[in-house]
């Protein structure tokens, strides 16, 4: 059985508490880190920071748990003037499109396709999954920065397993 | 070398059944599952479970490279293919063996040979096993078919050599129909099985389906475990099977001996079933095909012989002899199996997947239920509609019928329609009780409303 990871879910009342914190403080930006979950709140009197995730018209919160990446949208009861960007520690996952052996490089001794911090475009090769000598390219589902690599070289992975995480970024 | 860890290349009830015997023998198990089978029983029961693909079988359970890759990565040393899927895929069997994995089944060349139905007929005829009168070889063209049909007499059955299990057949009633049917059958066979080769058989009506279970150790010893009667079918799909059959002892001996002879000639290894049709009018039995795999209805035989067929398969795969000899095989009593499908009999047996809001199988003496279902289980739409096999064993057929009615009546399944009500009605019809049925009885008699039973459909 695959390893169970504890999930952390941000409830709506948690979000409100965070927003009130931001309100009550003189700061423009609050970053909250909880057990692998990052919440970043920016007061939108100014334009949002250029590298932030796409601003949301409704203050809906996307919270992701560690482990299997899930999205939970929580709609606000009353419209708030704050824009909430949640960039969780997860970002966008790169799922294994098949079960196979995970390779970080094109061949033994060759440099890995990506490292943590590598900037990728959508469609860039990030890894190879090999099954019975058949090589399959695993490609980036979006543009961004590799923030995590979740499998080890030559590890056998299952279909749907998270191999890496990309923090999505719009092209400059 | 005894088998240490088995990769079960299947799903559903048969995967559960295989895993159970492995556990009893101390053999480790690896289950594979598609995304649709994440909550499946077989994945939960196995020592290790690996997700291998999206719901579609072609992208998961039929992915040969993935299955072998998973076997090697998890340290499995053998593969059990179950039935269906890749169970009779000679290429996959050969691939496993080439990769150092023990194939729990007959050797690949034999699977290939028996998979060619025309070739299997020839092999049977060569060892004096009676075959349905028909063409000696593949038919070159429609003209050859006409010639053969003239000798046999109409009606005849055009059959795909690469087909089997009731698929790829076409009835031809008169000579002027042959050309058209031949061409159509050829192209259908080509697209369904990748091989358009056809052969011809006399079309027999009013026949019964009798099959013999064999087991071989791959080193020359082949035994039979008696026969099963699988006459109750609907569109060539078996619904109810029982054993022993009602054949006379002489006929029974003829068929079981023929089956063993066929097994010995081909050096048969592991479990197999030799299928016959029996014509009650002429009292003649004829060979149709050999199934080189464990079959759905194998529990019928287990019920009356007490022999665990999967256990014997595992022994043989590990290079051991069978745990018994022919003289030890003495069928006792009578067993009946009902296949319970997620189908609506009132809607032309339309498959109806969905959530089982209740699932409570029967129990008691002589009752066995092979299933992967449980209360709350979501029956996925991507695979076959078999929910469970209910098998009863009793001292004689009369008691077995009473026990089956009792057990079916106890079986609670809610949330989706099942064939349980249909089965209860079938078990009550005089034709079935007196065993006067034939393989097309459901379509021709029961469904046509010719007896008191469900309203005509």
Interface residues (C-beta under 8 A of the other chain):
Chain A: X1 X98 X99 X100 X101 X131 X132 X134 X156 X158 X159 X160 X161
Chain B: X35 X48 X49 X50 X51 X52 X53 X54 X60 X63 X64 X65 X66 X68 X69 X70 X73 X74 X99
